[in-house]
Amino acid sequence: MNALDATWYDGRGSRARAARITEPAPGTVRLESEGMVLEFAAAELQLSPRLGRMPRTLRLPGEGHLELEDTPALEAWLGGRDKVEGWADWLERRRSAAIGAGVGTVLAVIGFFQFGLPWMADRLAPAVPAVVERSVSKQAMALIDRLHVEPSRLPSARRQALQEKFETLVEGLPRGRDLRLEFRSAPKIGANAFVLPDGLVVMTDELVALAETDEQLLAVLAHEAGHHEQRHGMRRALQSSAVVVVAGFLFGDLSGTGSLSVSIPVILLESGFSREFEREADGFAFELLARKGQSPADFADIMKRLTDSHGGDKDMGPAGYLATHPPSAERIAAAREAARSTGSADSPEAAAASDAETGNENADAE
């Protein structure tokens, strides 16, 4: 009959006692310590799970607990244990398994933030209540007004005329009733336009001054309408605010949405939207312009002027309408292709640029 040495804490004092346990009969465990003998049914005893090579704890009903080394005899006396526990113990004793588990955890976290979080944000954004969008946008605009922009210096008649044209442009859109246009002066930011989640579109005086025609400005506004219709601002804000906000929407606690009003100005003025979002908004703008009888070439024209005003893509700073991806040249080419596919004629500026590009290609070929 095998005997196992143990340390006994009887639960009535702090003194540790030397003890021995044996199995006098199947299903029975005997405890002997300082002349005291106690017997217990094996089914009444609770054995702590394995944790590496650490001692295990055997809890005795009404008599404290024992601490003893892990041995096969314990499992034999107390009967089979949970298979999951055995599998976990097997993993804990193997370094390669521990390293693999660590690598797997890191990959899982990266995968969640790279794919899982955008997927969740895309599905949560349409469910965000309008009152939350208004609250977040109001706070974000207050922050932008305080730190980045000034009241517009455009004449009221000029602003009114552009606002009326914008209303005509977005009339009939699913979320068109939310869209409204305001102007700000932004010497530090320069030519820029952005839309907040509640549909407020802000265009800077500098962009109005840069454009040659109102059609070019409407092309930019069509792009911003595309961001709003596809909820890019809220989707991007949910992604950037990460787990706290997403979990809040999932479990009904909206207290974390205050961080959205902080992240949105950074997204709009510094980080920009993703390549995917920009391409989606561009495509939406091209379709909207064509549907309203306007050429997508106007978008190419204003993008070209924006690029030239900043010395090309390579000289762009962190702020400004072009501080986004994909590169301006790709977007200009896409707009011109959309103009050709819809049968709308290029503007003189776009036609000249196209001719210049063709000439360069011929020269290269020679």
Number of C-alpha atoms within 10 A of each C-alpha: 6 8 14 16 15 24 18 25 20 17 13 9 8 8 10 14 14 13 22 19 21 19 22 13 11 12 15 16 20 17 20 17 15 9 6 8 12 11 15 15 15 17 12 14 15 14 18 12 15 17 14 14 11 10 16 19 20 19 19 22 12 9 13 14 20 25 19 20 15 17 11 8 14 19 12 13 17 20 12 10 12 8 9 9 13 14 10 14 16 13 16 16 13 11 10 11 13 13 11 12 13 12 12 12 12 12 11 13 13 12 12 14 15 12 11 15 18 18 14 17 23 19 11 16 22 13 10 12 9 12 10 16 19 16 16 24 24 17 17 23 20 13 16 18 15 10 10 16 19 17 13 17 12 17 8 9 9 10 17 14 11 18 16 12 15 20 15 12 21 23 14 10 14 9 16 17 12 15 22 18 18 16 23 20 22 21 13 11 18 18 24 24 26 24 25 26 28 23 25 21 20 19 24 25 23 20 23 21 12 16 18 14 13 14 20 24 24 22 28 25 24 26 27 27 30 27 26 25 20 18 21 26 25 26 22 24 25 27 23 20 19 17 14 15 23 22 14 14 20 11 9 9 13 15 11 15 21 16 18 25 21 19 18 29 24 16 15 24 21 17 15 24 20 14 13 12 22 21 19 16 21 26 19 19 25 27 19 22 23 17 12 12 11 21 28 34 32 30 30 31 27 25 23 19 17 22 20 12 12 16 11 16 16 9 10 16 12 14 19 23 22 22 20 22 17 16 15 19 15 12 20 22 14 20 25 26 17 20 25 15 10 17 11 16 15 21 17 11 16 21 15 12 16 15 12 12 12 12 12 12 11 10 9 8 7 6
